[in-house]
Amino acid sequence: MDKFQAFQRTFTEFLTSQSAQISFWGFLLNLFIAGVLSFVLSRIYVKYGHSLSNRRDFARNFVLIGMTTMLIIAIVKSSLALSLGLVGALSIVRFRTAVKEPEELAYLFITIAIGLGLGADQRVITLGAFVIIVGIVWLRNYFNKAEEYHNLYLTVSSHNPGKVELKEIVDTLKKHCSVVDLKRFDRSQERLEASFLVEYESLPQLEESQSCLTRLSESIKITFLDNKGIR
């Protein structure tokens, strides 16, 4: 019994002693850097992202996510007890908003990584990694720039999904498009919606494909959008 009490006392002292002093000015500096980097990342996502969703609305969350993550890590790292408490708190938190596109998830991870790095007071590593990641994004966009300007986003939707199939839509597009890339497909009992990245060699091809799609079903609605228009 005495050994158990001694172990309990030792473990309690370990939990209370494992704390690190947080510099107030260092914390403010890291918080400021996290906000700046998250803001820069949001501008990069708006300019170079390829998501079909509204990128401006999604990017507005980056600064809050980055700074909040940095705050949590800065507090938690000061105490082992707080770290254990955070594990329990996160176990009851569930995110119900679906991230439908991998690119959105990738940028969220980058934002969280910024907060983690600065929360751990690793400024040099975080800044260096951020510069490299941004450089890779810019180079990828630079080399794909010529191809990107010829692409259009096409959304085909129908309020009567029983009369049209995805295969029919794809086959129709392939007859008139040089590139057909399915990006998103949603189907329910009331609605069918498919989003594509397509490329046409001429305007008559676009008009012909539109006519053929409308002949598949009277309920079909077609929307064309330049990929530079989603900002």
PLY file of the C-alpha trace (Angstrom):
ply
format ascii 1.0
element vertex 231
property float x
property float y
property float z
element edge 230
property int vertex1
property int vertex2
end_header
0.00 0.00 0.00
2.83 2.36 0.85
4.47 1.60 -2.50
1.25 2.41 -4.32
0.88 5.73 -2.47
4.52 6.56 -3.22
3.97 5.76 -6.91
0.80 7.85 -6.96
2.59 10.79 -5.34
5.51 10.49 -7.77
3.21 10.35 -10.78
1.25 13.37 -9.53
4.46 15.37 -9.08
5.53 14.35 -12.58
2.29 15.67 -14.09
2.48 18.96 -12.25
6.17 19.50 -12.89
6.12 18.81 -16.63
5.37 22.35 -17.68
7.21 24.83 -19.84
7.17 28.56 -19.45
5.59 30.28 -22.45
7.15 33.58 -23.44
4.37 36.15 -23.91
6.13 38.02 -26.70
7.26 34.79 -28.33
3.68 33.57 -28.25
2.40 36.78 -29.87
5.10 36.57 -32.54
4.21 32.98 -33.38
0.51 33.84 -33.43
1.17 36.72 -35.81
3.30 34.54 -38.11
0.60 31.85 -38.11
-1.99 34.42 -39.17
0.23 35.82 -41.94
1.18 32.41 -43.34
-2.44 31.22 -43.23
-3.56 34.37 -45.04
-0.88 33.93 -47.72
-1.95 30.30 -48.11
-5.58 31.37 -48.55
-4.59 33.76 -51.36
-2.57 31.00 -53.02
-5.52 28.62 -52.79
-7.89 31.18 -54.32
-5.49 31.87 -57.20
-4.06 28.44 -57.97
-6.67 26.03 -56.60
-8.80 23.87 -58.90
-11.68 23.09 -56.57
-15.17 23.39 -58.02
-16.54 24.86 -54.79
-16.38 28.56 -53.91
-12.70 28.90 -53.08
-13.03 32.37 -51.56
-15.51 31.21 -48.92
-13.45 28.13 -48.10
-10.18 30.10 -47.88
-11.63 32.53 -45.34
-11.35 29.79 -42.71
-7.59 29.30 -43.08
-6.52 32.14 -40.80
-8.86 31.05 -37.99
-7.85 27.39 -38.30
-4.12 28.17 -38.35
-4.18 30.57 -35.41
-6.52 28.37 -33.34
-4.33 25.32 -33.91
-1.27 27.31 -32.89
-3.04 28.50 -29.70
-4.08 24.96 -28.74
-0.61 23.50 -29.26
1.07 26.38 -27.38
-1.18 25.77 -24.37
-1.11 22.00 -24.47
2.68 21.70 -24.77
3.11 23.50 -21.46
1.56 20.65 -19.50
1.36 16.89 -19.90
-1.93 16.91 -17.99
-3.42 19.32 -20.53
-2.17 17.10 -23.34
-4.01 14.11 -21.89
-7.09 16.26 -21.38
-7.00 17.36 -25.02
-7.10 13.73 -26.17
-10.27 13.20 -24.17
-11.83 16.42 -25.40
-11.16 15.65 -29.06
-12.68 12.19 -28.67
-16.14 13.77 -28.31
-15.73 16.25 -31.18
-17.04 15.10 -34.54
-16.78 16.97 -37.82
-19.89 16.41 -39.90
-19.04 18.72 -42.83
-17.82 16.51 -45.66
-14.69 17.56 -47.53
-15.57 16.34 -51.03
-12.38 17.26 -52.87
-8.83 16.08 -52.03
-7.41 19.52 -52.77
-9.50 21.07 -49.98
-8.19 18.45 -47.55
-4.60 19.07 -48.63
-4.84 22.81 -47.95
-6.52 22.16 -44.60
-3.60 19.92 -43.60
-1.12 22.63 -44.62
-2.99 25.18 -42.51
-3.05 22.85 -39.52
0.65 22.08 -40.01
1.41 25.82 -39.84
-0.37 26.01 -36.50
1.34 22.88 -35.20
4.81 24.05 -36.16
4.48 27.52 -34.70
2.66 26.22 -31.63
5.70 24.03 -31.00
7.89 27.14 -31.47
9.57 25.73 -34.60
9.63 28.95 -36.63
12.56 28.17 -38.95
11.30 24.69 -39.88
7.74 25.94 -40.41
8.80 28.91 -42.54
11.19 26.79 -44.58
8.60 24.10 -45.24
5.98 26.72 -46.13
8.29 28.33 -48.70
9.03 24.94 -50.29
5.34 23.96 -50.45
4.36 27.30 -51.97
7.19 26.94 -54.49
5.93 23.50 -55.52
2.40 24.85 -55.96
3.67 27.73 -58.10
5.86 25.48 -60.26
3.01 23.04 -60.83
0.74 25.87 -61.88
3.46 27.36 -64.12
4.06 24.15 -66.07
0.33 23.42 -66.41
-0.57 26.99 -67.32
-0.86 26.47 -71.07
-3.19 23.51 -70.69
-5.26 25.15 -67.99
-6.36 28.12 -70.08
-8.16 25.88 -72.57
-10.26 24.02 -70.04
-13.85 24.61 -69.00
-15.87 23.38 -66.06
-19.08 21.71 -67.16
-21.92 20.89 -64.78
-24.77 18.67 -65.94
-27.75 18.41 -63.62
-31.19 16.85 -63.87
-34.24 16.87 -61.60
-35.36 13.57 -63.11
-32.36 11.25 -62.61
-34.28 8.16 -63.70
-34.25 9.23 -67.36
-30.53 9.83 -67.76
-27.44 7.84 -66.74
-23.90 9.01 -66.08
-22.57 6.70 -68.80
-24.80 8.38 -71.40
-23.51 11.81 -70.39
-19.86 10.71 -70.51
-20.26 8.95 -73.86
-21.92 12.04 -75.34
-19.15 14.32 -74.12
-16.39 12.04 -75.40
-17.79 12.36 -78.92
-17.23 16.13 -78.93
-14.52 16.85 -76.32
-10.80 16.15 -76.56
-10.61 15.87 -72.75
-13.32 14.65 -70.36
-12.39 14.45 -66.68
-15.11 13.66 -64.13
-14.55 15.74 -60.96
-17.71 15.18 -58.93
-20.84 13.05 -59.17
-23.85 13.33 -56.84
-27.06 11.38 -57.23
-30.21 11.12 -55.16
-33.82 10.17 -55.80
-34.65 13.76 -56.72
-31.50 15.02 -58.44
-28.46 14.04 -60.48
-25.44 16.33 -60.79
-22.10 15.67 -62.50
-19.18 18.09 -62.81
-16.49 17.69 -65.46
-13.31 19.36 -66.59
-13.63 19.39 -70.38
-11.66 20.74 -73.33
-13.03 21.75 -76.73
-11.04 22.44 -79.87
-13.66 24.83 -81.28
-16.87 26.62 -80.42
-19.01 24.49 -82.77
-17.94 21.41 -80.79
-19.20 23.03 -77.61
-22.54 23.92 -79.16
-22.95 20.43 -80.65
-22.22 18.73 -77.33
-24.74 20.99 -75.62
-27.42 20.04 -78.15
-26.70 16.33 -77.78
-26.85 16.54 -73.98
-30.21 18.30 -74.00
-31.59 15.58 -76.28
-30.83 12.96 -73.62
-33.52 14.37 -71.34
-35.71 17.47 -71.19
-34.87 17.89 -67.50
-31.13 18.32 -68.11
-29.57 21.65 -67.18
-26.08 22.53 -68.47
-23.65 25.09 -67.09
-20.28 26.02 -68.61
-17.73 28.00 -66.60
-14.22 29.10 -67.37
-11.85 27.62 -64.78
-10.54 31.14 -64.10
-14.06 32.23 -63.16
-14.24 30.27 -59.91
-12.45 32.50 -57.42
0 1
1 2
2 3
3 4
4 5
5 6
6 7
7 8
8 9
9 10
10 11
11 12
12 13
13 14
14 15
15 16
16 17
17 18
18 19
19 20
20 21
21 22
22 23
23 24
24 25
25 26
26 27
27 28
28 29
29 30
30 31
31 32
32 33
33 34
34 35
35 36
36 37
37 38
38 39
39 40
40 41
41 42
42 43
43 44
44 45
45 46
46 47
47 48
48 49
49 50
50 51
51 52
52 53
53 54
54 55
55 56
56 57
57 58
58 59
59 60
60 61
61 62
62 63
63 64
64 65
65 66
66 67
67 68
68 69
69 70
70 71
71 72
72 73
73 74
74 75
75 76
76 77
77 78
78 79
79 80
80 81
81 82
82 83
83 84
84 85
85 86
86 87
87 88
88 89
89 90
90 91
91 92
92 93
93 94
94 95
95 96
96 97
97 98
98 99
99 100
100 101
101 102
102 103
103 104
104 105
105 106
106 107
107 108
108 109
109 110
110 111
111 112
112 113
113 114
114 115
115 116
116 117
117 118
118 119
119 120
120 121
121 122
122 123
123 124
124 125
125 126
126 127
127 128
128 129
129 130
130 131
131 132
132 133
133 134
134 135
135 136
136 137
137 138
138 139
139 140
140 141
141 142
142 143
143 144
144 145
145 146
146 147
147 148
148 149
149 150
150 151
151 152
152 153
153 154
154 155
155 156
156 157
157 158
158 159
159 160
160 161
161 162
162 163
163 164
164 165
165 166
166 167
167 168
168 169
169 170
170 171
171 172
172 173
173 174
174 175
175 176
176 177
177 178
178 179
179 180
180 181
181 182
182 183
183 184
184 185
185 186
186 187
187 188
188 189
189 190
190 191
191 192
192 193
193 194
194 195
195 196
196 197
197 198
198 199
199 200
200 201
201 202
202 203
203 204
204 205
205 206
206 207
207 208
208 209
209 210
210 211
211 212
212 213
213 214
214 215
215 216
216 217
217 218
218 219
219 220
220 221
221 222
222 223
223 224
224 225
225 226
226 227
227 228
228 229
229 230
